[in-house]
Amino acid sequence: MRVSVDLQGAKELAALLDRVPLDLTFEMKRDALVAGAEFIRREAETLAPRRPGAGQHLADRIIIDARSESEIANSEDAFASDAVVDIGPEKDAFYGYFHEFGTSVHGAQPFMRPAFDTQVETAKSVAFTRLWQFVRKALRL
């Protein structure tokens, strides 16, 4: 699932970022996204199913995967020029997708979408605040 967010003030922020050394901008964006994504990850962990008696629960396997610049550059992703983070179950916890969307014999028990819906505003706020801190520091404002 890919979610796009329309940002107010994005042009002004882009103008400021143009003044920041290019080698810093990707790292700053990625770090800001990770900081915001942590709120969604934590909520998904709270909402994910836990099986009594299971050694490790799906809830314990929800991660944030911050893609590297080379991973983004080599992808066919439409957002290839931006920092990208993925939030969800680890690759070997693929069964989390069956819980999220359901199957023909198992009803959906969504945990990722509700986590996103309840935490997206906090995540954006944290990411923007962190990005602004980086910009201020880089521009010595």
C-alpha positions in Angstrom: 0.0 0.0 0.0 1.4 3.4 -0.9 0.1 6.6 0.6 0.8 10.1 -0.8 0.5 13.1 1.4 0.0 16.7 0.1 2.1 19.1 2.2 1.3 22.7 2.7 4.4 24.9 2.6 6.3 22.3 0.6 7.5 24.9 -1.9 9.0 27.0 0.8 10.6 24.0 2.4 12.0 22.9 -1.0 13.5 26.3 -1.5 15.2 26.1 1.9 16.4 22.5 1.2 17.9 23.8 -2.1 20.3 25.9 0.1 21.3 22.8 2.2 24.3 20.8 0.9 23.0 18.0 -1.3 24.8 15.3 0.5 22.8 16.2 3.7 19.3 16.3 2.2 18.7 12.6 1.7 19.9 11.7 5.2 17.8 14.5 6.7 14.6 13.4 4.9 15.2 9.7 5.7 15.9 10.4 9.4 12.8 12.6 9.7 10.7 10.0 8.1 12.0 7.3 10.4 11.2 9.5 13.4 7.6 10.0 12.3 7.2 6.4 11.1 8.0 5.2 14.6 4.6 6.4 15.9 2.8 4.3 13.2 5.0 1.3 13.9 4.4 1.5 17.6 0.6 1.7 17.1 0.7 -1.2 14.6 2.6 -3.2 17.2 -0.2 -2.5 19.7 -2.9 -3.5 17.3 -1.3 -6.6 15.7 -2.6 -10.0 16.7 -0.9 -11.9 19.5 -1.3 -15.6 19.8 -1.4 -17.0 23.3 1.5 -19.4 23.8 3.4 -18.3 20.7 7.1 -17.7 21.2 7.3 -14.6 19.0 4.2 -12.6 18.0 3.5 -10.8 14.8 3.3 -7.7 16.9 7.0 -8.1 17.8 8.0 -8.2 14.1 6.8 -4.9 12.8 9.7 -2.8 11.5 10.6 0.4 9.8 12.8 -0.2 6.7 14.5 3.0 5.6 15.6 2.5 2.0 19.1 3.5 1.0 19.8 6.0 -1.8 21.1 3.2 -4.0 18.0 1.1 -3.3 15.8 4.0 -4.4 17.9 4.9 -7.4 17.8 1.2 -8.6 14.0 0.9 -8.1 11.2 1.6 -10.5 9.5 3.5 -7.8 7.6 6.6 -8.8 9.1 8.5 -5.8 12.7 7.6 -6.7 14.1 11.0 -5.9 12.7 11.0 -2.4 13.6 9.2 0.8 11.3 6.2 1.4 10.5 4.2 4.5 8.4 1.1 4.6 6.5 0.2 7.8 5.2 -3.4 8.3 6.0 -6.9 9.2 9.5 -8.3 8.6 9.9 -10.2 5.3 9.8 -13.6 7.1 6.6 -12.5 8.9 4.7 -12.3 5.6 1.7 -13.9 7.2 0.9 -10.5 8.6 -0.5 -9.5 5.3 -3.0 -12.4 5.6 -4.1 -10.9 9.0 -4.3 -7.4 7.5 -6.3 -8.3 4.4 -7.9 -11.6 5.2 -8.1 -14.8 3.1 -10.9 -16.9 1.8 -11.0 -18.8 5.2 -9.8 -16.1 7.6 -11.4 -12.7 8.0 -9.3 -9.5 7.9 -7.9 -8.3 11.2 -6.4 -5.1 10.1 -3.7 -3.5 12.2 -1.5 -1.5 9.8 -4.2 0.6 8.2 -5.8 1.5 11.6 -2.3 2.4 12.9 -1.7 4.7 9.9 -5.2 6.3 10.2 -4.7 7.1 13.9 -1.1 8.1 13.9 -0.5 9.8 10.5 -1.0 13.4 11.8 1.4 12.8 14.7 3.9 11.1 12.3 3.8 14.1 9.9 4.2 16.5 12.8 7.2 14.7 14.1 8.8 14.3 10.7 8.3 18.0 9.8 9.6 19.1 13.2 12.7 16.9 12.8 13.3 18.0 9.2 13.0 21.7 10.3 15.5 21.0 13.1 17.9 19.6 10.5 17.3 22.6 8.1 17.8 25.1 10.9 21.1 23.5 11.9 22.4 23.2 8.4 21.5 26.8 7.6 22.6 28.0 11.0 19.2 29.7 11.6 
